[in-house]
């Protein structure tokens, strides 16, 4: 039986849906959920096949977006981290009437490096896919370590992410492999150029998975969007720098909620 895990907390006038990244689950937001729940009606979701959302196999980005949207409030600000940023972006493209604002965190419309586009080298993603079939728990742990590398609190942040994964059953290998396939093949650079919804992009300056070189390229490609770079953060800025992360988000959502 397919069950999408969804928790709603807070009583704010504005709905905020949080989508986590590859290999993880909604527990990753606990470091900021208390503060955000005082400002929003907050929706915590385990993406299909991850955490407590059972019974799902590998999915495309479109399929994942549709499943999540079916359980969502009629109008919300959608925030997606890493892989979750692609899902949130797909929802904004396919159903703009349901999206009050889009926030992507340490995410790229095209994760794979190609030509002059900075990103994760194809052989690295292919290597992770190969390793998943051999020892997927160790592969996930390696991926988590990459997400915090370079920050002052790298070890502590990596432990936080690992604890989040191990607190719940590991996703099936098929689901993890499907998520890597989304990261490897999705390219939303051109479609998102026509997005008219308010759009904030938050980055970590030290991020090794979404290089900071992406920021000026997207500033030029998407001039209507807004970018914020957290100086000493890597791929999980809401864990390493929760106060700066919440401040950037609240500045943006304050503007969105007052826009006629």
N, C-alpha and C positions, 0 to 999 in steps of 0.2 A: 504494500500500500504506500502510495506517495504522500508524504506529509511534509509540508513546508513549515519550519519552526519560525514563529513570529512573536515578538514580545513588544507591547506598547507601554511606555511609562511617561509620566509628566502630563501636565495639563495646559501647556502653552497653546496660544491661538494658532500657531504655525506648526504644521506637521514636517518633521525631518526624518527621512529614511536613510539608514546607514548600511552600506554594503561593504563587506570585508574583502580581503584579498585571497589569493590562491593558497590552498592548503589549510586555511584557518577557519574561524567561525566568529559569531557575533560577540563572544566574550572578549575579543581584542579591544572592544570599545569601552570596557569597564573603567578605564583610567580617565575617561572624559564624560561618561554617560551621566554621572550625578550632576555635574555642572550644566550639561546640555539639557537635562530633563527639567531643570529649573526655568529654562527659557522656551522650550518647545514641547509639543507632544512628540515623543521620540519613538521611532520604530526600529527595533533591533531584529535583524534577519539573518538566519543561516542560509546561504545560497544553496540551491538544489544540489543534494549529494554531499554537502559539507555539514559538519557538526551534527545537529539534531534533525536536519532535513533529510529524511530517509527515503529510500525506494527509487531514487533517480539515478540514471546512468549518465554517460557522457552527453554533453549538450553543446550546441552552438551558442554563440553570444546572443543571437536573436531569441532562441528558445528559452534560455535562462532569463532574459529580460521579460518575456511574456509571462512566465510562471510567477516571477516576483511581482510584476505589475498587477496580476489578477488578485493578489491579496492586499494590495496597497490602498491607502485613502485616495479619494478622488483627485485631490490636489496636494502636492507636497514639494518641498525642496529635497532633491535627491543628492546624496553624498556618497561617492564610491572611492574606495582606496585600491590602487593598483588594478588587479583584475576587476574588482568591483566598479572602478571608474569606467571601464569599457561597458559594463552592463548598464550603469546609470546613464552613460552617454547614448547607448542604443535606445533606451527608454525615451530619452529627450528627443531623439530623432524620429522615432516611430509614433510617439504619442505626446507631442509638445503641449497639448491642452491639459495634460495631467501633471505637468512639471512647472512649478513656480520659479525654480532656480536650480542650476546644476553646479555641483562642487566636485571636482576631481582632486584626489590627494595622491601624490607620488605616482601618478598615472600618465600614460602616454597613449595617444590615439593609434600609435604604431610602435609596439614594444621592440620589434625586431630591427636590428641595424640593416640598412640598405643604402647603397650609393652614398649620398652625402647626408643621410639621415642617421643621427646617433641613436644607439639603442643596444639591446642585448644581441651579441653575435649569434647567428643561426646555429652554429655548431655547439654553442653553450646550451641553448634550449634543446637541441637534439640530444645532447649528452644527458641532460636531466631526464628526458623521456626514456632513454636507454636504461639509465640507472634506476628509474622507477620500477622497472620489471625485475630488477635484481634485489633491491633493498629500499622500498619506498619510504620507510620511516627515516632512515639515514639520509636519503635524498631530500626529504622535506626539511630535516634539521639543517642540512647544508644551505638550503635556499633561505631559511630563516636567518642564519648567520650572515649571509650576504646582505640582508636587509638593514642590519644595524652597523655594519662595518664602518669604522672611521669616526664614530661619535664618541664623546667623552664617557658616555654611559653604555657603550656597546655591549659589554658582557651582561649587564643588568637587563638591558632591553631585549637581548637575545633570549635570556632566561624567561622574561615575561611572555615573549611570543611562543617559546617552547611549552611553557606551562599552559598557555591557551590551547595549544594543539592537543597536548596530552590529557587535558581535563575531560575531553570528550572522545568518543570513538574516532579513529582515523578514517578519512574518506577512502572509498574504494579506489584501487589503482586506476580503474577505468575513468573515474571522475577526475582524478588528478591529471591523468594523461589528456583528457578532454580539455581541462583548463589550460594546460600548457599549449595545446593546439590553438586555442583562442588567442593566447599571447603571441604565438608564432605567426598566425595568419591574418589577424584582424588589422584593418587599416581604415580608420575613420577620419583621417586628416581632411580630405576634401568634403565629405558630407557635413562635418561639424563647422566648416567655414560659413555655411548658410544658416547656422543656428541663430535665432533671434532671442532666445531665452537668456536671462542674466547667467553668466558663467564665470565661476571663480576656479582658478587652478592653483593649488598649493603644492610646493616642492620642498625637498630637502637639498641643501647646497652640496652635501656629501654623498648623495644618492648614487650608488653604483649600478642600479638597475634602470633608472630613468635619469640619464645624464643631464646636468644643468644646461648643456648646450641646446637642449630641446626648447628651453624657455623662450629665448629670443626668436627662434624659428616660428614658434606658435604665436608669439606676440605679433609677428608680422602677418602670419597666415590668418589669425583670428583677432583682428584689431578690436572687436567689440568685447572680447573676453578680458578678464583681469587676472594677473598672475602675482603670487606672493611666494618668495623664497625664504625659508627659515634657515638662517646662516649655519648653524652647527648641527643641523638634523640630517639624517640619511633617509632611508626608505619608509620609516615609520615615525613621522614627525609628531603625531598625536601621542605617542608613547614617550619619546625622548624630550619633547618640548610641549607638554599639554597646554600650558598657559598661553604661549604664543599661537598655538594652533586654534584654541578656542577664541582668542581675540580676533584673529583673521576671519574666522567663520562668522562670528557675531557682527563684526563690521559689515561684512557682505550681506548677511541675512537681514540686518537692520535696514540696509538700502533697498533690498528686494521687497520687504514687507511694507515699505512706505512708497514704493513706486505705484503710481496710479494704474 
